[in-house]
Amino acid sequence: MAEVVNTSGKRKEAVARCVVSAGSGKVRINNVPIDIFTPELARLKIMEPMALAGDKASKVDVSVNVAGGGFMGQAEASRTAIAKGLVDFLKDDELEKLFKEYDRSLLISDPRRKLPKKPLGRGARKKRQKSYR
């Protein structure tokens, strides 16, 4: 096992950088312990890879710095970074297979991005209405 593994995960505008090291199962998001991280929905999403790994996850400490995007984008970027970090740190092919079967986005960042805004509209698709009468 390596001493420390650095990984990253992305979702929309959010970028999460994760450091996995040997320890006792502590998880911190932006230096906040996961037990008091809010909102709860985001916390549950972030904890998915740790729950799937089970006992293996209790031997590592995870520290995540995440910036950009909204809270759910940050949560999904964090879970991707954590899952990649666990697989790299433990060098476990079975764990990688389990993550991929459960949810592919645990190991592969979502490449979808916003469309650029076009002229004559308020967004990428919406156009100003026109009337002919």
C-alpha positions in Angstrom: 0.0 0.0 0.0 1.1 3.5 -0.8 1.5 6.1 2.1 -0.7 8.7 0.5 -2.8 8.9 -2.7 -4.0 12.1 -4.4 -7.1 11.9 -6.7 -9.6 14.2 -8.1 -13.2 14.1 -9.2 -15.3 16.5 -11.3 -19.0 17.2 -11.8 -20.4 20.2 -13.6 -18.4 23.1 -12.3 -17.3 21.4 -9.0 -13.8 20.0 -8.6 -12.9 17.8 -5.6 -9.3 16.9 -4.6 -8.9 14.0 -2.3 -6.1 12.8 -0.1 -6.3 9.2 1.1 -3.8 8.0 3.8 -3.6 5.2 6.3 -5.7 5.9 9.4 -8.8 5.0 11.3 -11.7 5.8 8.9 -12.0 9.6 9.4 -13.6 11.6 6.5 -13.3 15.3 6.2 -14.8 17.6 3.6 -13.2 21.1 3.5 -11.9 20.3 7.0 -15.4 19.6 8.3 -15.9 16.1 9.8 -18.5 14.1 7.7 -20.6 13.5 10.8 -21.6 17.2 11.0 -21.6 17.9 7.2 -24.8 19.5 5.9 -27.1 19.0 4.0 -27.8 15.4 4.9 -28.6 14.4 1.3 -25.2 15.5 0.1 -23.6 13.7 3.1 -25.3 10.4 2.2 -24.1 10.8 -1.4 -20.5 11.4 -0.3 -20.5 8.4 2.0 -21.6 5.9 -0.6 -18.1 4.7 -1.6 -17.1 4.4 2.1 -20.3 2.3 2.8 -19.7 0.0 -0.2 -16.0 -0.5 0.7 -17.1 -1.6 4.2 -14.3 -2.8 6.5 -11.6 -1.8 4.0 -12.6 1.9 4.4 -12.1 1.8 8.2 -8.3 1.5 7.7 -8.0 4.8 5.8 -8.4 8.6 6.5 -9.9 10.7 3.7 -9.5 14.4 3.3 -11.4 16.2 0.5 -11.1 19.8 -0.7 -13.9 20.8 -3.0 -14.7 24.1 -4.8 -17.0 25.4 -7.4 -20.6 24.5 -8.4 -23.5 23.8 -6.2 -23.7 21.6 -3.1 -24.9 18.5 -5.1 -22.3 18.9 -7.8 -19.7 19.2 -5.0 -21.1 16.0 -3.3 -20.9 14.0 -6.6 -17.4 15.3 -7.3 -16.4 14.3 -3.8 -17.7 10.8 -4.0 -15.9 10.3 -7.3 -12.6 11.5 -5.8 -13.1 9.3 -2.7 -13.9 6.2 -4.7 -10.9 6.7 -7.0 -8.7 7.3 -4.0 -9.9 4.1 -2.2 -9.3 2.0 -5.3 -5.8 3.5 -5.9 -4.8 3.3 -2.2 -6.0 -0.3 -1.6 -5.0 -1.5 -5.1 -8.2 -3.6 -5.0 -9.7 -4.9 -8.4 -12.7 -6.4 -6.7 -13.5 -3.0 -5.1 -13.2 -1.3 -8.5 -15.5 -3.9 -10.0 -18.1 -3.4 -7.2 -18.0 0.4 -7.6 -18.5 0.1 -11.4 -21.4 -2.3 -11.0 -23.1 -0.1 -8.4 -22.7 3.3 -10.2 -20.2 4.0 -13.0 -20.0 7.7 -12.0 -18.1 6.6 -8.8 -15.0 6.0 -10.9 -15.6 8.0 -14.1 -16.2 11.7 -13.9 -19.4 12.9 -15.7 -18.2 14.8 -18.9 -21.5 16.7 -19.4 -21.1 20.5 -19.3 -23.4 23.5 -19.9 -24.1 24.7 -23.4 -22.8 28.1 -24.2 -25.4 30.9 -24.3 -26.5 32.0 -27.9 -27.4 35.5 -29.1 -31.1 36.6 -29.0 -31.8 34.4 -26.1 -31.6 34.3 -22.3 -29.8 30.9 -22.2 -28.4 28.2 -24.5 -31.8 27.2 -26.0 -34.4 29.8 -24.9 -35.1 32.5 -27.5 -37.0 35.8 -27.3 -40.6 35.4 -28.5 -41.6 37.0 -31.7 -45.1 38.0 -32.8 -46.0 38.6 -36.4 -49.3 40.5 -35.8 
